[in-house]
Amino acid sequence: MADDGAVLVVGGDSALGGRVAARLSAVGVMVISTSRRGTPEAWPLNLAAETSSWKLPSGVATAVFAAAVTSTETCRRQPTDARRVNVEAPVAIAKGLVSRGTRVVFLSTNLVFDGSIPHTPASAPPCPRTAYGKMKAEAEEALLNLGELVTVIRLTKVFDAAAPLVAGWRSSLRRGEPVRPLTDMLLAPVSPEFAAEAIAAVILTPVPGILQVSAAADISYAAVATRLAEAWGFSSDLVRPVTVAGSGLDFEHVPLHTTLDAMRMESLFGIASPDPFEAVGGG
């Protein structure tokens, strides 16, 4: 890193935050992980709590914000509480950190865009269509205004094979019950390991501004379910895709594309956008 000192991983007990912390620790970086759950050996920090409860450790060179309310539905249904965690807390904490020379890395999302074009460049004006995307866009703007010590990393869907949706598919298929994934809901999935590799690279060799991490192409949830069913040894006949309109589900927004232009990530760090099915694997 450019500066000596520890890396503070806010949300270090999350799936992605934990992988970032482990990757940094493996190369000898001192890591302090925070937790709102009282995780043993973690630094207590609850972004939803009162400001007076926020006590940060000293000797931190870089702080990465991996904690967020990422559910688009929760952000839509509980905007006040979600905004507290996604905007107010990270911005307030980052201001204090930057004022004492600490670098800040903020994890954001492709949902700061409306998905009207593929491979959206980082320079495109944000145009979110979901409450979650609007919160992240607001936080991005406030943080980037703090100057050269801030880096925003936008990520497409971090696909976790242990996610409830995937677990639900597998349970249904085991019982011989069909699953009905969406044909017109798209994602550009990257694995948690790939995302952690990219985030750790930015922490170890800091650059200011915006970086984007994305799979090379979009795929549908129906394609993901079909690939997994085959990998698990279940009949693809049990995968019965439906459209968003025919699903009966209420989505805030259905983007036409979710990919981001990640050429800056490749040119600076040699980390190229992977094939989307690499993240899906065999579950």
N, C-alpha and C positions, 0 to 999 in steps of 0.2 A: 504494500500500500504506500501511498504517497506520504502518509504520516504514521508515526508509531502510535500504538494504542489499541484498545479493544474495539471490536465491532459489536454494537448493540443490535440484536435482532428482536424487534418489537413483534410479538406473536411467534416467538421461537418454538412454541409447543404446537403450532399448526403444522399440517402436513407439508406445506411448502417451506415455511419458516424453519422447521426442524431439519429439512434437507439442506437448506442454505447453511445453517449453523454447523451441521456435520461436515459439509464440504470445506468450509473455512477452517474448522478445527483440524481437519486431516492434513492441511498444509501449514499447520503451526500458528494459526491466527488465534489470538485470545478472543473468545466469544462470550458475551453475556446475553442470555436469552430471557425475554420477559414472558410472563404468563398472568392472565387474569384469573386463572383457576386455582392458584396456590400450588402449582406444580413444584415438587421438591427441587431445590437448587436453582430455581428460576427466580429472576428479579420480579417482584410483584408490580404489575402495572395494568390497570383497567382503564381503557380509553373511554369507557362509558361512565366512569365515576366522576366525582367532583374534582375540579382542577387542583384543589389543595392536596389531594391524595397522590398526585404525580410526583414521585421522587425518583430522580434519575441517577445512575452511578457516575462517578467521576472517571476521568481517563479514557473517555470514549472518542475515538478518531472518526468513526463512521456509524451512522444509525440507519438501518433499513427497516422500512415499515411494511411488514408482511401480515399485519393484523387488519382485518376489515370485515364488514358485513357484506358478503359477496352475493347473497341470494337476491336476485332481482325482485322476487315476489316480496321478500321481507322489506326491502327498500321502498317498494311501492306501498305496502300496507302500514309500515311503521317508519315513515320518513324522518320524523324528529329524532327518534332514537338512532336510526341508521346514520343520519347526517352527523350526529355527535361523534360517532366512531370513524366515519369515512372522511369527514372534512374538518370539523372543529378541532378535535383532539390532535390529529397529526399536524395540522397547520400551526396550532399553538405551541406544541412541543418542538416542532422544527424551528420555529422562530428563535426559541431559546437556545437550541443546539447550534444553529448557524451563527448566532451572536457571539458564541465562544469558540468559533472556528471548526466546529464539527461538521463533517460532510453528511448529507442526507440523501438516501436512495428511497424513492417512493414507488411502490408497485401499483400500476394502473391497468387499464383494460382496453381492448378494442372497442368496447361499448361507448367510448367517448365519441365514436363516429356512428353514423346511421347505417353503415354497411351498404350504401348505394353503389359503391365501386369496389373492385377487388384490390388487394395490395395497397391499401390506403397509405400515402406517405405521411411521415411524422409531421411535415410542415402544413398538412391540410388543417383548416379550421375545425375545431371540435363541433360536432352537431349531434349530440346524444338524443336518443329517443326513449330512454328508460330512466327511471329515477336513479338507479345505480350509476348509469353512465353520466348523468348530470352531476351527481355528487363527485365522482372521480374527476370530471372535467373541471369542476370548481376548485377542487383541491390542487390539481395540477397547476392551474393558473396562479393561485396564491403562492404555491411553493416555488415555482419557477421565477416568480418575481423577487424571491429572496437572493437570487444571484448565482454565481458560478459554483457554489458549494452544493448545489442541488442537481440530482439526476432523477429523471422520471423514466421508468421502464414499463412500457405497455406490453401486456401479455395477451395472447389469444387464449382460448380455453385450455386450462391446465387439466388434462384428462387423468383422473385417478380411477384405477380399476376397482378400488374399494368404495367408490361413491355409491350412495343409496340407489340411484337409478340402475347402475350396472348390477348391483347385488340383487335388486328386485327382478331384473331380467333373468338372472341365473336361477333364482329360486323358482320362478314361474316355469322356466324350461325344464328344470328338474322334475317338476310335477306334471310335465306333459301339457302345460297350459301355454297358449300362444301369447306372444308379446306384440305390441303394436307401436313400434317406434315411428317417428315422424320422417316423412320423405323430404319435406321442404323446410325443416329447421336444420341449419347448417352449423358446422364448427370447424375450426382449423386447429386441431388438437396438438398440444405438445405435452410430453410426459413431465411429471414433477421433477424427475432427474435432469432432464434437458433444461427446464426452466431454472432449476437451482444452479446448474453449471453456468448459465448465462448471467444470472444475478451475481454469483460469486466472482465471475470474471470482471464485472463492472466494479465491484467493491475492491478487488485487488489492484485494479488499474483504473482509477476514477477518470471519468470524462463527464463534463457538464451537459445539460440539455436533455433531449429526449432520445431514447433508444427503444426499438421495437423488436419483440420476439414473437415469431409466428411460425406455424407450419407452412409448407410451400403451397398448399391448396386446401380448399374447403371440401368436406365430405358431409353426407347427411347422417343423422342419427340412425336412420334405417340401415345405411351401409355399415355403421359401427356395430349395430346389433347383429347383422348378418355375419360379419367377420367373427364376432365373438361366439355366436352360436356354433359356427363351424369349428372354431378352435376348441370349444368345450365338448364337441362330439354330439351336439344335438342337431336334429333335422332342421334344415332351413325352412321347411314348410311351416314350422311353428312361428317364424318371423313374418308377421302380416302387417306391412307398413300402412300407415294412414297419413293423410294430409293434416295440416294444422286445422283447416276448416272442418274436416271430418272428425277431429279428435274430441271435440267438445271442451277443449282446454282454452283458457283465457290468457293470452300472451299480450304483454304490454307492447311489444314490437317484434316483428320477425324480419331480421336483416336478410338482404339478398346475398351478402358476402360478409365474411368475418376476417379474412386474411389482412395482414399488415405488411407494409414494405419494411423488410428487416435487413436491407443491404448495409446500413451503417453498422449493424451488429456484426455482419460478416466481414466487412472491410477493416474494422478496428480490432476484432477479436478472433476472426477466423471461424466464427460459429454460424454456420449456414442453416437456413430453414429446412427442417427435415420433412420427409414424406409424412403425410398425416397419419397413415396407418402404423407408423413406427410407435406412436404413442398408444395406439389401441392394443397392439400385441395380441396376446391370447388371454388377457385377463387373469 
